[in-house]
Amino acid sequence: MSTASENAAASLDDVLVGEAVLGVYRQMFAALARDSGAVVDDPELVDVAETLLAAFADAGEDGLSREQMRYVCRRYPSEVFENRLRVLKGLGAVREVFPKPNQLRYRASFTSVVGLMFVRRMMLDGGQSEMHRLLALEQLNVADPRMTPEQARDGADGLARAFRLWSVELVTLTNGTIEELREQAPKLWGTEEILLRAERLHGAILRRWPQLDRTCTDLRAAIYAYGDASRRAAARLTDSAGTTRNLTLLPPETWRTFARTAGREELAAVLDGFVFDAAAPWHEPSAVVTAVEDGPRATPPRPAPPRPSVPDTGLSSETGSDATVMERLRAMAEEVLRGRDRVAVQDVLAQDWVTARRTLADLSSAHLHPELPYRLVWSDGMDVRPDGAPTWVTPGWFERT
């Protein structure tokens, strides 16, 4: 009878311990849950939970009422807020201040906030910082005189399991596509420091508890496997970067794939926001060949002719070249303005590119001429017009001063 009672008590204790562990897990990942059995697939749902937890932190011990929570999340749809609040309450992230009927005020769980902070850190470097913290914590535990061999064995087994899974992931990335390896590059940062810390921890455990030699052997093998996998992944990543060692450069295959699959709007949007000089007009290959064939041939240098004995008087004063140019620019500017004081440059350039380029050059000359009362005024932006010519236009005005 006593044995049956002890078994029942042991089973009940196991159930209570398991429920406590599950309760902590539910609170940690409540912000990432779509419902009680699935993870969210919309980043906005995580934002709602983070907004609520921040509001609870500012509210203090009084907590928040349902109306206050809705006001904090007023920029989200009502159905989204109600769903998130139901999930957070169901998983224990948001609870009543006092467990009594008709409770109107709620408080947030500290575990949920810590869990969300943990997830944010995991997003930055893929778990590197958490591995450093875990190794540092285990080192402190080993130095603690109250630590038992069983606790040391559990910690070493957990680290060995983590290093094995990390090694498998790095090997998979090394054998996969280079794009995926570039995305997961933060997992290769600080490898040498992690290896050094792990080896120190392994030596400390083995010196204090020699009976854990088999456990330490498994940990050492997992550490070496992680080191080999990280070095191979780093070597492939370095080779893909080329001589520039710039890991932010995309490989040529990615650019070619984008150029073949992107639409006109996507191709035009690539250069949106950039300011650059206008491109030269397109020349037919046959015209380029003809120009090269008709170009002057290199001839041996000839001696210069003798200089005249009379002094050079220069150009004749009757040419009037500068006045002629000024009159031509004035006539062109008045033709563009047509009696108005201001005209949009993009309206003037709405013609074939060769003519538009010459017109823009004349407008710039009139703007720069000190004796002509005209100027060009440009804005800071740039409009992308995939169906227009030219495709990229900076709004500007040609006006009479």
C-alpha positions as CSV (number, residue, x, y, z in Angstrom):
1,M,0.0,0.0,0.0
2,S,2.8,2.4,0.9
3,T,4.6,1.5,-2.4
4,A,1.5,2.4,-4.5
5,S,1.1,5.7,-2.6
6,E,4.8,6.6,-3.2
7,N,4.4,5.8,-7.0
8,A,1.2,7.9,-7.2
9,A,3.0,10.8,-5.3
10,A,6.0,10.5,-7.6
11,S,3.8,10.6,-10.7
12,L,1.9,13.6,-9.4
13,D,5.1,15.4,-8.7
14,D,6.4,14.6,-12.2
15,V,3.2,16.0,-13.7
16,L,3.4,19.2,-11.6
17,V,7.1,19.7,-12.7
18,G,6.1,19.2,-16.3
19,E,3.3,21.6,-16.1
20,A,5.5,24.2,-14.5
21,V,8.1,23.8,-17.4
22,L,5.3,24.1,-20.0
23,G,3.9,27.2,-18.2
24,V,7.3,28.9,-18.5
25,Y,7.6,28.0,-22.2
26,R,4.1,29.3,-22.9
27,Q,4.8,32.6,-21.3
28,M,8.2,33.0,-23.1
29,F,6.8,32.4,-26.5
30,A,3.3,33.9,-26.1
31,A,4.3,36.9,-28.2
32,L,5.2,34.6,-31.1
33,A,2.1,32.5,-30.9
34,R,-0.8,32.9,-33.4
35,D,-2.9,30.6,-31.2
36,S,-2.2,28.0,-28.5
37,G,-0.7,25.6,-31.0
38,A,0.9,27.6,-33.9
39,V,3.6,30.3,-34.4
40,V,2.7,33.6,-35.9
41,D,3.2,34.1,-39.7
42,D,2.7,37.9,-39.7
43,P,5.3,40.3,-38.1
44,E,2.4,42.7,-37.2
45,L,1.1,40.3,-34.6
46,V,4.5,40.4,-32.9
47,D,4.4,44.2,-32.9
48,V,1.0,44.1,-31.1
49,A,2.4,42.0,-28.3
50,E,5.5,44.1,-28.0
51,T,3.4,47.3,-27.9
52,L,1.3,45.8,-25.1
53,L,4.3,44.7,-23.0
54,A,5.9,48.1,-23.3
55,A,2.7,49.7,-22.1
56,F,2.5,47.4,-19.1
57,A,6.1,48.3,-18.2
58,D,5.2,52.0,-18.2
59,A,1.9,51.4,-16.3
60,G,3.6,50.1,-13.1
61,E,1.9,48.0,-10.4
62,D,-1.6,49.2,-11.3
63,G,-1.6,47.4,-14.6
64,L,-3.9,48.3,-17.5
65,S,-7.6,48.0,-18.1
66,R,-9.0,46.5,-21.3
67,E,-9.9,50.0,-22.5
68,Q,-6.3,51.2,-21.9
69,M,-4.8,48.3,-23.7
70,R,-7.1,49.0,-26.7
71,Y,-6.1,52.6,-26.7
72,V,-2.4,51.7,-26.7
73,C,-3.0,49.4,-29.7
74,R,-5.4,51.8,-31.4
75,R,-3.4,51.8,-34.7
76,Y,-4.1,48.0,-35.1
77,P,-7.5,46.7,-36.3
78,S,-9.9,45.6,-33.6
79,E,-10.0,42.0,-34.6
80,V,-6.2,41.8,-34.6
81,F,-6.1,43.3,-31.1
82,E,-8.8,41.0,-29.7
83,N,-7.1,37.9,-31.1
84,R,-3.7,38.8,-29.7
85,L,-5.2,39.6,-26.3
86,R,-7.0,36.3,-26.2
87,V,-3.8,34.4,-27.1
88,L,-1.7,36.3,-24.6
89,K,-4.3,35.7,-21.8
90,G,-4.6,32.0,-22.7
91,L,-0.8,31.4,-22.6
92,G,-0.3,33.4,-19.3
93,A,1.5,36.4,-20.7
94,V,-1.3,38.7,-19.6
95,R,-3.1,37.9,-16.4
96,E,-5.7,39.4,-14.0
97,V,-4.2,41.5,-11.2
98,F,-6.4,39.7,-8.7
99,P,-8.0,36.3,-9.5
100,K,-11.6,37.3,-8.9
101,P,-14.8,37.5,-11.0
102,N,-15.3,40.6,-13.1
103,Q,-11.6,41.6,-13.0
104,L,-11.0,44.8,-14.9
105,R,-7.2,45.3,-14.6
106,Y,-4.5,43.1,-16.0
107,R,-0.7,42.8,-15.6
108,A,2.0,41.3,-17.9
109,S,4.3,38.4,-17.2
110,F,8.0,39.2,-16.8
111,T,8.9,35.9,-18.5
112,S,7.2,37.0,-21.7
113,V,9.2,40.2,-21.8
114,V,12.5,38.3,-21.3
115,G,11.5,35.8,-24.0
116,L,10.8,38.5,-26.5
117,M,14.2,40.1,-25.7
118,F,15.8,36.7,-26.2
119,V,14.2,36.3,-29.6
120,R,15.3,39.8,-30.7
121,R,18.9,38.9,-29.8
122,M,18.6,35.7,-31.7
123,M,17.6,37.7,-34.8
124,L,20.7,39.8,-34.7
125,D,23.4,37.1,-34.8
126,G,21.7,33.7,-35.0
127,G,22.6,32.7,-31.5
128,Q,26.2,33.8,-31.2
129,S,25.7,36.1,-28.3
130,E,23.5,33.5,-26.5
131,M,26.3,30.9,-26.9
132,H,28.8,33.3,-25.3
133,R,26.4,33.9,-22.4
134,L,25.8,30.2,-22.0
135,L,29.5,29.4,-21.9
136,A,30.2,32.2,-19.4
137,L,27.4,31.0,-17.2
138,E,28.6,27.4,-17.2
139,Q,32.1,28.6,-16.3
140,L,30.7,30.3,-13.3
141,N,28.7,27.3,-12.3
142,V,31.7,25.0,-12.5
143,A,33.6,27.4,-10.2
144,D,30.7,27.3,-7.7
145,P,31.5,24.9,-4.8
146,R,27.9,24.0,-4.5
147,M,27.6,22.5,-7.9
148,T,27.3,18.8,-8.1
149,P,28.7,16.3,-10.6
150,E,25.2,15.6,-11.9
151,Q,24.6,19.3,-12.7
152,A,28.0,19.5,-14.4
153,R,27.1,16.4,-16.5
154,D,23.8,17.9,-17.5
155,G,25.5,21.2,-18.5
156,A,28.2,19.4,-20.5
157,D,25.6,17.3,-22.3
158,G,23.6,20.3,-23.2
159,L,26.6,22.1,-24.6
160,A,27.7,19.1,-26.6
161,R,24.2,18.8,-28.1
162,A,24.2,22.4,-29.1
163,F,27.7,22.2,-30.7
164,R,26.6,19.1,-32.7
165,L,23.5,20.8,-34.0
166,W,25.5,23.9,-34.8
167,S,28.1,21.8,-36.7
168,V,25.4,20.1,-38.8
169,E,23.8,23.4,-39.7
170,L,27.2,24.8,-40.8
171,V,28.0,21.8,-42.9
172,T,24.6,22.1,-44.6
173,L,25.3,25.8,-45.3
174,T,28.7,25.0,-46.7
175,N,27.3,22.4,-49.1
176,G,24.3,24.6,-50.1
177,T,24.1,27.8,-52.1
178,I,26.4,30.7,-51.6
179,E,23.5,33.1,-51.1
180,E,22.2,31.2,-48.1
181,L,25.7,31.0,-46.7
182,R,26.0,34.8,-47.0
183,E,22.7,35.3,-45.2
184,Q,23.8,33.1,-42.3
185,A,27.3,34.7,-42.2
186,P,26.8,36.1,-38.6
187,K,26.9,32.5,-37.3
188,L,30.6,32.4,-38.2
189,W,31.5,35.5,-36.2
190,G,33.7,35.0,-33.1
191,T,34.3,31.4,-33.8
192,E,37.8,31.3,-32.2
193,E,36.6,33.0,-29.0
194,I,33.8,30.5,-28.7
195,L,36.2,27.6,-29.2
196,L,38.6,29.0,-26.6
197,R,35.8,29.4,-24.0
198,A,34.5,25.9,-24.7
199,E,37.9,24.3,-24.3
200,R,38.5,26.2,-21.0
201,L,35.1,24.9,-19.7
202,H,35.9,21.4,-20.8
203,G,39.2,21.5,-19.0
204,A,37.6,22.9,-15.8
205,I,35.0,20.2,-15.7
206,L,37.5,17.4,-16.2
207,R,39.9,18.7,-13.6
208,R,37.2,19.0,-10.9
209,W,35.3,15.8,-11.7
210,P,37.6,13.3,-13.3
211,Q,34.8,10.7,-13.2
212,L,33.0,12.7,-16.0
213,D,35.7,11.7,-18.5
214,R,33.3,10.1,-20.9
215,T,31.0,13.1,-20.9
216,C,34.0,15.4,-21.4
217,T,35.1,13.3,-24.4
218,D,31.7,13.8,-26.1
219,L,31.9,17.5,-25.4
220,R,35.5,17.7,-26.8
221,A,34.4,15.9,-30.0
222,A,31.5,18.2,-30.5
223,I,33.7,21.3,-30.0
224,Y,36.2,20.0,-32.6
225,A,33.4,19.2,-35.0
226,Y,32.1,22.7,-34.7
227,G,35.5,24.2,-35.2
228,D,36.1,22.2,-38.4
229,A,32.7,23.0,-39.8
230,S,33.0,26.7,-39.1
231,R,36.5,26.9,-40.7
232,R,35.2,25.2,-43.9
233,A,32.2,27.5,-44.1
234,A,34.4,30.6,-43.5
235,A,36.8,29.4,-46.2
236,R,34.1,29.0,-48.8
237,L,32.6,32.4,-47.9
238,T,36.1,34.0,-48.3
239,D,36.6,32.4,-51.6
240,S,33.2,33.6,-52.9
241,A,34.1,37.2,-51.9
242,G,37.1,37.2,-54.4
243,T,40.1,39.5,-54.1
244,T,38.0,42.4,-52.7
245,R,37.1,40.4,-49.6
246,N,33.8,42.3,-49.7
247,L,31.1,39.9,-48.4
248,T,28.3,42.4,-49.2
249,L,28.8,42.1,-53.0
250,L,26.4,39.8,-54.7
251,P,27.7,37.1,-57.0
252,P,27.2,37.7,-60.8
253,E,24.6,34.9,-61.0
254,T,22.3,36.8,-58.7
255,W,22.5,39.9,-60.9
256,R,21.8,38.0,-64.1
257,T,18.8,36.2,-62.5
258,F,17.4,39.5,-61.4
259,A,17.9,41.1,-64.8
260,R,16.1,38.2,-66.5
261,T,13.2,37.9,-64.1
262,A,12.5,41.5,-63.0
263,G,9.8,43.7,-64.7
264,R,10.3,47.2,-66.0
265,E,9.1,48.8,-62.8
266,E,11.6,46.8,-60.7
267,L,14.5,47.6,-63.1
268,A,13.6,51.3,-63.1
269,A,13.4,51.3,-59.3
270,V,16.9,50.0,-58.9
271,L,18.3,53.5,-59.6
272,D,15.5,55.4,-57.9
273,G,17.1,58.1,-55.7
274,F,20.4,58.2,-57.6
275,V,21.6,61.4,-59.4
276,F,24.0,60.9,-62.3
277,D,24.9,62.4,-65.6
278,A,22.7,61.7,-68.7
279,A,23.7,58.6,-70.7
280,A,25.2,59.0,-74.1
281,P,22.9,58.3,-77.1
282,W,22.9,54.8,-78.6
283,H,25.1,54.3,-81.6
284,E,24.6,51.5,-84.1
285,P,27.5,49.1,-84.4
286,S,27.8,49.8,-88.1
287,A,28.1,53.5,-87.4
288,V,30.9,52.9,-84.9
289,V,32.8,50.8,-87.4
290,T,32.4,53.4,-90.1
291,A,33.6,56.1,-87.8
292,V,36.7,54.1,-86.9
293,E,37.5,53.4,-90.5
294,D,37.1,57.0,-91.6
295,G,39.1,58.3,-88.7
296,P,42.5,59.9,-89.2
297,R,45.4,57.5,-89.5
298,A,48.5,57.8,-87.4
299,T,51.2,59.4,-89.6
300,P,54.8,60.1,-88.8
301,P,55.5,63.5,-87.4
302,R,56.4,66.2,-89.8
303,P,58.6,69.2,-89.1
304,A,56.7,72.4,-88.3
305,P,56.6,75.1,-91.0
306,P,58.8,78.2,-90.5
307,R,57.1,81.0,-88.6
308,P,56.3,84.2,-90.4
309,S,58.5,87.2,-89.8
310,V,55.5,89.6,-89.3
311,P,53.8,89.5,-85.9
312,D,50.4,87.6,-85.5
313,T,47.5,90.1,-85.1
314,G,45.1,87.4,-83.8
315,L,41.4,87.0,-84.9
316,S,39.7,89.8,-86.7
317,S,37.4,92.0,-84.6
318,E,34.7,91.7,-87.2
319,T,33.9,88.0,-86.5
320,G,31.5,88.8,-83.6
321,S,31.4,85.1,-82.5
322,D,30.4,85.8,-78.8
323,A,27.6,88.1,-79.8
324,T,26.4,85.6,-82.4
325,V,26.3,82.8,-79.8
326,M,24.5,85.1,-77.3
327,E,21.9,86.0,-79.8
328,R,21.3,82.4,-80.7
329,L,20.9,81.4,-77.1
330,R,18.5,84.3,-76.5
331,A,16.4,83.3,-79.5
332,M,16.4,79.6,-78.3
333,A,15.4,80.6,-74.8
334,E,12.6,82.9,-76.0
335,E,11.3,80.1,-78.3
336,V,11.2,77.7,-75.3
337,L,9.5,80.2,-73.0
338,R,7.0,81.5,-75.7
339,G,6.2,84.6,-73.7
340,R,6.0,82.9,-70.4
341,D,8.3,83.6,-67.4
342,R,8.7,79.9,-66.4
343,V,8.5,76.5,-68.1
344,A,9.0,73.0,-66.8
345,V,12.2,71.4,-68.1
346,Q,10.6,67.9,-68.5
347,D,8.0,69.4,-70.8
348,V,10.7,70.9,-73.0
349,L,12.6,67.6,-73.1
350,A,9.5,65.6,-74.2
351,Q,11.0,64.7,-77.6
352,D,13.5,62.3,-79.1
353,W,16.6,62.0,-77.0
354,V,19.2,63.5,-79.4
355,T,17.1,66.7,-79.8
356,A,16.4,66.8,-76.0
357,R,20.0,66.5,-75.2
358,R,21.0,69.4,-77.4
359,T,18.1,71.5,-76.0
360,L,19.3,70.7,-72.4
361,A,22.8,71.8,-73.4
362,D,21.6,75.1,-74.8
363,L,19.5,75.8,-71.7
364,S,22.5,75.1,-69.5
365,S,24.6,77.5,-71.6
366,A,21.9,80.2,-71.3
367,H,21.8,79.7,-67.6
368,L,25.6,80.0,-67.3
369,H,26.0,83.1,-69.6
370,P,26.4,86.1,-67.4
371,E,24.7,88.6,-69.7
372,L,21.5,86.5,-70.4
373,P,18.5,86.9,-68.0
374,Y,17.7,83.1,-67.7
375,R,18.4,80.4,-65.2
376,L,17.8,76.7,-64.5
377,V,16.3,75.7,-61.1
378,W,16.5,72.0,-60.1
379,S,14.7,70.1,-57.3
380,D,16.3,67.5,-55.1
381,G,14.2,64.6,-56.1
382,M,14.1,62.3,-59.1
383,D,11.0,60.7,-60.8
384,V,11.2,57.2,-62.2
385,R,9.1,56.7,-65.4
386,P,9.5,53.2,-66.8
387,D,7.4,54.0,-69.9
388,G,8.9,57.5,-70.6
389,A,11.9,58.9,-72.3
390,P,14.1,59.6,-70.5
391,T,13.3,57.1,-67.8
392,W,14.7,59.1,-64.9
393,V,13.8,62.8,-64.7
394,T,14.7,65.4,-62.1
395,P,12.0,68.1,-62.0
396,G,13.3,71.5,-62.9
397,W,12.3,74.9,-64.2
398,F,13.7,77.2,-66.9
399,E,12.7,80.7,-66.0
400,R,13.4,84.4,-66.9
401,T,15.1,86.3,-64.1
